[in-house]
Amino acid sequence: MPRSRRSCTRPRLETMTTALLTDRYELTMIDAAIRAGTHDRECAFEVFARRLPDGRRYGINAGTGRLLDLIADFRFGDAELTWLRDSRVVTAPTLDWLADYRFSGDIWGYREGEAYFPNSPLLVVQGSFAEAVVLETLTLSVLNYDSAVASAAARMVGVANGRPIAEMGSRRASERSGVAAARAAFIAGFGATSNLEAGRTWGIPTMGTAAHAFTLLHDTEEQAFRAQVDALGPSTTLLVDTYDVKEAVDLAVKVAGPSLGAVRIDSGDLPEQVATVRKQLDGLGAPTTKITVTNDLDEYTIAALRAAPVDSYGVGTSVVTGSGHPAAGFVYKLVARRDGSGAWVSVAKKSAAKATVGGRKLPVRELNGGIATSETIHVGEGAGPAPGARPLHVRLMTAGVPDERYRGAAGTLLARDHRAAAVAELPADALRLSRGEPAIPTVYVEA
């Protein structure tokens, strides 16, 4: 008799609200502000990085489209409110306020895919203190991770000399982070992902053929190759380093013919191995068969392969971990609030090494002949850019309603295109992998 499945009332993470993806102090601040009568003061919060990861020259802003979706879905349902009450996180008046929560403020910021530099005001969230402060942790968790991945991926794209790169790092991240990483890498210029959910959700091209397990499943390597070619056709990519690479390449061309799509190499001394395989393929009459390489690649190994006859790359661990910098270092700070008369008041931290620049801001990118020369941030009311400078802020959400242009698969493609244009504006030094200062300086101008 088959066993019956036990029912499970615990909600799956995928279907839960985003409201509790936050830190407790967001709610305790709201609780105290409600008691003090200050929770409705209009405020402006700003997301920025005090510095770039050590030695890097620019970063790429990513995650904005995902964040707009998450803010739109930010709700405290009965289950969340019951848990907050039973855990005594906040008092009854705050529970009542949270029950009706809908973000109704405005958000503007850098377009997704934009290059950023130290102190770039990437995102501005304006609304009442309570409705804006509760979004801090969610905002930072999305932008810090996605921008770290996109910044690392952009460096890899920059040294690949136009050769395509596929993202294949899902197994090195949490299940949801893998989807976010695939999206961020695509925005940064990667051409495809191995992650099917990223393909379904964000419209990213997916790729993948077979792993070593498929070869090991069969009695011989030739049987494995024939099974794959029978299923996928001769344009498939055959993995040739399960046993002996030279023998595998001979078998691959024998089985698929000279129209074999590609071979994949996942181990060994790649520059030497690739050169040998290219010569072998040409000698077998398969000059159009491409070579793709994997094996723990990062921007430095890709750069080292620039002179080798590699046709494409697959990158996993290094891209989903930000190539050593898994968080972009963004912070979310209150920079302005309205006083009793309705005027904006600049506010800022003065603590050592963590001082902030208060005030509402208008950032622009100064250009000379189409090449960026500075990140100029105009501070204060009435600030305006100089002629020829490119304004960097766009409206992302108005009265709690997201701009649909920046959401979904279409928004992801828009961000990818913008990243290409933004990087093309940077000076040539920005694309070097050697350690250096930010590609352009950040300059403050008081209104």
C-alpha positions as CSV (number, residue, x, y, z in Angstrom):
1,M,0.0,0.0,0.0
2,P,1.6,3.4,-1.0
3,R,2.4,5.8,1.8
4,S,0.3,8.9,2.0
5,R,2.0,12.2,1.7
6,R,2.0,14.3,4.9
7,S,0.5,17.7,4.4
8,C,2.7,20.7,5.0
9,T,1.2,24.0,6.0
10,R,4.5,25.9,5.9
11,P,4.4,28.3,2.9
12,R,6.9,27.8,0.2
13,L,9.5,30.6,-0.1
14,E,8.5,31.3,-3.7
15,T,4.9,32.3,-2.7
16,M,5.7,34.3,0.5
17,T,5.4,38.0,0.6
18,T,8.7,40.0,0.6
19,A,7.7,41.9,3.8
20,L,9.7,39.8,6.3
21,L,12.8,39.8,4.1
22,T,14.0,42.6,6.3
23,D,15.9,43.3,9.6
24,R,14.1,43.7,12.8
25,Y,15.3,47.2,13.5
26,E,13.4,48.5,10.5
27,L,10.1,47.7,12.3
28,T,11.3,48.8,15.7
29,M,12.2,52.2,14.3
30,I,8.7,52.5,12.8
31,D,7.2,51.4,16.1
32,A,9.1,54.2,18.0
33,A,8.4,56.8,15.3
34,I,4.7,56.1,15.4
35,R,4.8,56.6,19.2
36,A,6.7,59.8,18.7
37,G,4.4,61.1,15.9
38,T,7.3,61.4,13.4
39,H,6.7,58.4,11.2
40,D,4.8,60.5,8.6
41,R,7.6,63.0,8.0
42,E,8.5,63.0,4.3
43,C,12.1,61.8,3.8
44,A,14.5,61.0,1.1
45,F,16.8,58.0,1.4
46,E,19.7,57.3,-1.0
47,V,21.6,54.2,-2.0
48,F,25.3,54.6,-2.8
49,A,28.7,52.9,-2.4
50,R,31.4,54.8,-0.5
51,R,34.0,53.0,-2.6
52,L,34.4,50.5,-5.3
53,P,35.9,47.0,-4.5
54,D,39.6,47.4,-4.1
55,G,41.4,48.1,-7.3
56,R,38.3,48.2,-9.6
57,R,37.7,51.1,-11.8
58,Y,33.9,51.1,-12.3
59,G,30.8,49.2,-11.2
60,I,27.6,48.2,-13.0
61,N,24.2,48.9,-11.5
62,A,21.9,45.9,-11.6
63,G,18.8,44.6,-9.8
64,T,16.6,47.6,-10.3
65,G,13.9,45.7,-12.3
66,R,13.8,42.9,-9.8
67,L,13.5,45.5,-7.0
68,L,10.6,47.3,-8.5
69,D,8.7,43.9,-8.6
70,L,9.5,43.2,-5.0
71,I,8.5,46.6,-3.7
72,A,5.2,46.3,-5.6
73,D,4.6,43.0,-3.8
74,F,5.7,44.3,-0.4
75,R,2.7,43.4,1.9
76,F,2.1,42.3,5.4
77,G,-0.4,39.5,5.3
78,D,-2.3,37.8,8.1
79,A,0.5,35.2,8.6
80,E,3.2,37.9,8.9
81,L,1.2,40.1,11.2
82,T,0.3,37.2,13.5
83,W,4.0,36.2,13.7
84,L,5.0,39.8,14.5
85,R,2.3,40.0,17.2
86,D,3.1,36.6,18.8
87,S,6.9,37.4,18.7
88,R,6.2,40.8,20.3
89,V,8.3,42.6,17.6
90,V,6.1,45.7,17.5
91,T,3.0,47.1,19.3
92,A,-0.6,47.0,18.3
93,P,-0.7,50.5,16.6
94,T,2.3,49.5,14.4
95,L,0.6,46.2,13.5
96,D,-2.4,48.2,12.3
97,W,-0.1,50.5,10.3
98,L,1.7,47.5,8.7
99,A,-1.6,45.8,7.8
100,D,-2.4,48.7,5.5
101,Y,1.1,49.1,4.1
102,R,1.5,49.9,0.5
103,F,4.5,51.9,-0.7
104,S,3.0,55.1,-2.1
105,G,6.1,57.2,-2.5
106,D,8.4,58.0,-5.5
107,I,11.6,56.3,-6.5
108,W,14.1,57.5,-9.1
109,G,17.7,56.5,-9.7
110,Y,20.3,55.3,-12.2
111,R,19.0,53.2,-15.1
112,E,19.7,49.5,-14.7
113,G,22.9,48.7,-16.5
114,E,24.5,52.1,-15.8
115,A,28.1,52.4,-14.8
116,Y,28.6,53.8,-11.3
117,F,31.4,55.2,-9.2
118,P,32.1,56.0,-5.5
119,N,29.2,58.0,-4.0
120,S,27.0,57.7,-7.1
121,P,23.4,58.2,-5.8
122,L,22.1,55.1,-7.5
123,L,18.6,55.1,-6.0
124,V,16.5,57.7,-4.2
125,V,13.5,56.5,-2.2
126,Q,11.2,59.4,-1.2
127,G,8.1,58.9,1.0
128,S,7.2,59.0,4.6
129,F,9.9,57.9,7.0
130,A,8.0,54.7,7.9
131,E,7.2,53.6,4.4
132,A,10.7,54.3,3.1
133,V,12.8,53.0,5.9
134,V,11.1,49.6,5.9
135,L,12.5,49.0,2.4
136,E,16.1,49.4,3.4
137,T,17.1,45.7,3.8
138,L,15.2,44.5,0.8
139,T,16.7,47.2,-1.4
140,L,20.2,46.6,-0.3
141,S,20.0,42.8,-0.5
142,V,18.9,43.1,-4.2
143,L,21.2,45.8,-5.4
144,N,24.3,44.7,-3.5
145,Y,24.2,41.2,-4.9
146,D,23.0,41.9,-8.4
147,S,25.4,44.8,-8.9
148,A,28.3,42.7,-7.6
149,V,27.6,40.0,-10.2
150,A,27.1,42.5,-13.0
151,S,30.3,44.3,-12.1
152,A,32.3,41.1,-12.2
153,A,30.6,39.9,-15.4
154,A,31.3,43.2,-17.1
155,R,35.0,42.8,-16.5
156,M,34.9,39.3,-18.0
157,V,33.0,40.6,-21.1
158,G,35.5,43.5,-21.4
159,V,38.4,41.1,-21.8
160,A,36.7,38.4,-23.9
161,N,37.2,40.4,-27.1
162,G,33.7,39.9,-28.3
163,R,33.7,36.1,-27.8
164,P,30.4,35.0,-26.2
165,I,30.3,34.0,-22.5
166,A,27.6,31.8,-20.9
167,E,26.6,32.0,-17.2
168,M,26.6,28.6,-15.6
169,G,26.9,29.2,-11.9
170,S,23.6,28.2,-10.4
171,R,25.1,25.3,-8.4
172,R,27.4,27.7,-6.7
173,A,24.6,30.0,-5.3
174,S,21.4,29.6,-3.5
175,E,18.4,28.6,-5.7
176,R,17.0,32.1,-6.0
177,S,20.4,33.8,-6.1
178,G,21.3,31.7,-9.1
179,V,18.3,33.2,-11.1
180,A,19.3,36.7,-10.0
181,A,22.9,36.1,-11.0
182,A,21.9,34.9,-14.4
183,R,19.9,38.0,-15.0
184,A,22.7,40.3,-13.8
185,A,25.3,38.6,-15.9
186,F,23.0,38.9,-19.0
187,I,22.6,42.6,-18.4
188,A,26.4,42.9,-18.2
189,G,26.9,41.3,-21.6
190,F,26.8,37.5,-21.1
191,G,25.0,35.8,-24.0
192,A,23.2,32.9,-22.3
193,T,22.6,31.1,-19.1
194,S,22.3,27.4,-18.1
195,N,19.4,28.3,-15.6
196,L,16.0,27.5,-17.0
197,E,14.1,29.6,-14.5
198,A,16.1,32.7,-15.6
199,G,15.1,31.9,-19.1
200,R,11.4,31.6,-18.2
201,T,11.3,34.6,-15.9
202,W,13.5,37.1,-17.7
203,G,13.6,35.9,-21.3
204,I,17.4,35.1,-21.2
205,P,18.6,32.5,-23.9
206,T,19.4,29.2,-22.2
207,M,22.1,26.7,-23.2
208,G,23.5,23.3,-22.1
209,T,24.1,19.9,-23.5
210,A,25.8,17.2,-21.4
211,A,28.1,16.7,-18.4
212,H,30.7,14.0,-17.7
213,A,28.0,11.9,-16.0
214,F,26.4,11.4,-19.4
215,T,29.6,10.0,-20.9
216,L,30.2,7.8,-17.8
217,L,26.6,6.4,-18.0
218,H,27.5,4.7,-21.3
219,D,29.7,1.7,-21.9
220,T,31.9,3.6,-24.2
221,E,32.6,7.3,-25.0
222,E,31.5,6.6,-28.6
223,Q,28.1,5.3,-27.5
224,A,27.7,8.5,-25.4
225,F,28.5,10.7,-28.3
226,R,26.2,8.9,-30.6
227,A,23.3,9.1,-28.2
228,Q,23.8,12.9,-27.9
229,V,24.2,13.5,-31.6
230,D,21.1,11.3,-32.3
231,A,19.1,13.4,-29.8
232,L,20.5,16.9,-30.5
233,G,22.0,16.7,-34.0
234,P,25.5,17.2,-35.2
235,S,25.5,20.9,-34.3
236,T,25.6,19.9,-30.6
237,T,28.6,20.5,-28.3
238,L,30.4,17.3,-27.2
239,L,32.4,17.2,-23.9
240,V,35.8,15.8,-24.8
241,D,37.8,15.6,-21.6
242,T,36.2,12.8,-19.6
243,Y,39.0,10.4,-20.6
244,D,41.6,11.2,-23.2
245,V,41.1,14.5,-25.1
246,K,42.8,13.5,-28.3
247,E,40.9,10.3,-28.6
248,A,37.7,12.0,-27.7
249,V,38.1,14.7,-30.4
250,D,38.8,12.0,-33.0
251,L,35.6,10.2,-31.9
252,A,33.6,13.4,-31.9
253,V,34.3,14.2,-35.5
254,K,33.9,10.5,-36.5
255,V,30.4,10.4,-34.9
256,A,29.1,13.9,-35.8
257,G,31.1,14.5,-39.0
258,P,32.9,17.7,-40.0
259,S,29.7,19.7,-39.2
260,L,30.1,19.0,-35.5
261,G,29.0,22.2,-33.7
262,A,31.6,22.5,-30.9
263,V,33.7,20.6,-28.4
264,R,33.9,21.6,-24.7
265,I,37.1,21.4,-22.7
266,D,36.7,21.5,-18.9
267,S,40.1,20.7,-17.5
268,G,43.9,20.9,-18.1
269,D,46.3,23.6,-19.2
270,L,43.7,25.5,-21.3
271,P,45.9,27.6,-23.5
272,E,48.0,24.6,-24.6
273,Q,45.0,22.3,-24.7
274,V,43.0,24.6,-26.9
275,A,45.8,25.2,-29.4
276,T,46.3,21.4,-29.7
277,V,42.6,20.7,-30.2
278,R,42.2,23.5,-32.8
279,K,45.0,22.0,-34.8
280,Q,43.5,18.5,-34.5
281,L,40.1,19.6,-35.6
282,D,41.5,21.4,-38.6
283,G,43.4,18.3,-39.5
284,L,40.3,16.2,-39.3
285,G,38.5,18.4,-41.7
286,A,36.4,20.2,-39.1
287,P,37.6,23.8,-39.3
288,T,34.2,25.2,-38.4
289,T,33.8,23.2,-35.2
290,K,34.1,25.7,-32.4
291,I,35.9,25.3,-29.0
292,T,34.3,26.3,-25.8
293,V,36.1,26.2,-22.5
294,T,34.9,26.1,-18.9
295,N,36.8,25.0,-15.7
296,D,36.6,27.8,-13.0
297,L,37.2,30.7,-15.3
298,D,37.4,34.3,-14.2
299,E,38.3,37.6,-15.8
300,Y,42.0,36.8,-15.4
301,T,41.9,33.4,-17.0
302,I,39.7,34.7,-19.8
303,A,42.3,37.5,-20.4
304,A,45.1,34.9,-20.4
305,L,43.2,33.0,-23.2
306,R,42.8,36.0,-25.5
307,A,45.6,34.7,-27.8
308,A,44.2,31.1,-27.8
309,P,41.8,29.9,-30.5
310,V,38.9,29.9,-28.0
311,D,35.4,30.6,-29.5
312,S,33.3,30.9,-26.3
313,Y,33.5,30.6,-22.5
314,G,31.4,29.2,-19.7
315,V,31.7,30.9,-16.3
316,G,30.3,29.6,-13.0
317,T,31.6,30.2,-9.6
318,S,33.5,33.5,-10.2
319,V,30.6,35.3,-11.7
320,V,27.9,34.3,-9.1
321,T,30.3,35.3,-6.3
322,G,31.2,38.7,-7.8
323,S,34.7,37.3,-8.6
324,G,35.9,37.8,-5.0
325,H,33.5,40.7,-4.1
326,P,30.0,39.1,-3.4
327,A,28.5,42.4,-2.3
328,A,28.8,45.8,-3.9
329,G,29.1,47.7,-0.6
330,F,26.0,49.8,-1.0
331,V,24.4,51.6,1.9
332,Y,20.9,53.1,2.4
333,K,21.0,56.5,4.1
334,L,18.6,59.3,5.0
335,V,19.9,62.4,3.3
336,A,17.0,64.8,3.6
337,R,13.7,65.4,5.4
338,R,11.0,68.0,5.4
339,D,10.7,70.3,8.4
340,G,7.6,71.7,10.0
341,S,7.3,74.4,7.3
342,G,7.5,71.9,4.5
343,A,11.1,72.9,3.5
344,W,13.7,70.2,2.8
345,V,16.4,69.9,5.4
346,S,19.7,68.3,4.5
347,V,20.8,65.6,7.0
348,A,24.1,63.6,7.1
349,K,26.3,61.4,9.2
350,K,29.5,62.9,10.5
351,S,31.1,59.7,12.0
352,A,34.7,59.0,11.0
353,A,35.1,57.0,7.8
354,K,31.3,56.8,7.4
355,A,30.4,60.4,6.8
356,T,27.7,61.1,4.2
357,V,26.8,64.0,2.0
358,G,23.3,65.2,2.8
359,G,20.8,66.9,0.6
360,R,18.7,66.1,-2.5
361,K,21.0,65.5,-5.5
362,L,21.1,65.6,-9.3
363,P,23.9,63.4,-10.7
364,V,25.2,63.9,-14.3
365,R,28.0,62.4,-16.3
366,E,30.2,65.0,-17.8
367,L,31.4,64.0,-21.3
368,N,34.1,65.3,-23.7
369,G,33.8,64.0,-27.2
370,G,31.4,61.2,-26.0
371,I,33.9,60.0,-23.4
372,A,33.1,60.4,-19.6
373,T,35.3,62.7,-17.7
374,S,33.6,63.0,-14.3
375,E,30.6,61.9,-12.2
376,T,29.3,65.3,-11.2
377,I,26.7,65.5,-8.4
378,H,24.8,68.7,-8.0
379,V,23.6,69.1,-4.4
380,G,20.6,71.1,-3.2
381,E,17.3,72.4,-4.5
382,G,17.4,74.0,-8.0
383,A,20.5,72.0,-9.1
384,G,20.9,71.6,-12.8
385,P,23.4,70.0,-15.2
386,A,25.8,71.9,-17.4
387,P,25.0,71.8,-21.2
388,G,26.2,68.5,-22.8
389,A,26.2,66.5,-19.5
390,R,24.1,63.4,-19.4
391,P,21.5,63.3,-16.6
392,L,21.7,60.0,-14.7
393,H,18.4,59.8,-12.8
394,V,15.2,58.5,-14.3
395,R,11.8,58.1,-12.6
396,L,11.4,54.5,-11.6
397,M,8.2,54.6,-9.5
398,T,5.6,57.3,-9.1
399,A,3.1,57.3,-6.2
400,G,3.9,53.6,-5.6
401,V,3.4,52.6,-9.3
402,P,6.5,51.2,-11.1
403,D,7.4,52.3,-14.6
404,E,6.6,49.3,-16.7
405,R,9.5,50.0,-19.1
406,Y,12.0,48.8,-16.5
407,R,10.2,45.5,-15.5
408,G,10.2,42.0,-16.8
409,A,12.0,40.6,-19.8
410,A,11.7,43.8,-21.8
411,G,13.2,45.8,-19.0
412,T,16.0,43.3,-18.7
413,L,16.8,43.8,-22.4
414,L,16.7,47.5,-22.0
415,A,19.2,47.3,-19.2
416,R,21.5,45.1,-21.3
417,D,21.5,47.7,-24.1
418,H,22.1,50.5,-21.7
419,R,25.0,48.8,-20.1
420,A,26.7,48.5,-23.5
421,A,26.2,52.2,-24.2
422,A,27.3,53.2,-20.7
423,V,30.5,51.2,-20.9
424,A,31.3,52.5,-24.3
425,E,31.4,56.0,-22.8
426,L,34.1,55.1,-20.3
427,P,37.8,56.0,-20.9
428,A,40.0,53.1,-22.2
429,D,41.7,52.7,-18.8
430,A,38.4,51.6,-17.3
431,L,38.6,48.2,-18.9
432,R,42.0,47.3,-17.6
433,L,42.2,44.5,-15.0
434,S,45.2,46.0,-13.3
435,R,44.5,47.7,-10.0
436,G,43.8,51.4,-10.3
437,E,41.6,54.3,-9.2
438,P,38.0,54.8,-10.4
439,A,38.0,55.6,-14.1
440,I,36.5,59.0,-13.5
441,P,36.4,61.2,-10.4
442,T,33.3,62.0,-8.4
443,V,32.8,65.8,-8.1
444,Y,30.2,67.6,-5.8
445,V,28.8,70.9,-6.9
446,E,26.7,72.9,-4.4
447,A,23.6,74.5,-5.9
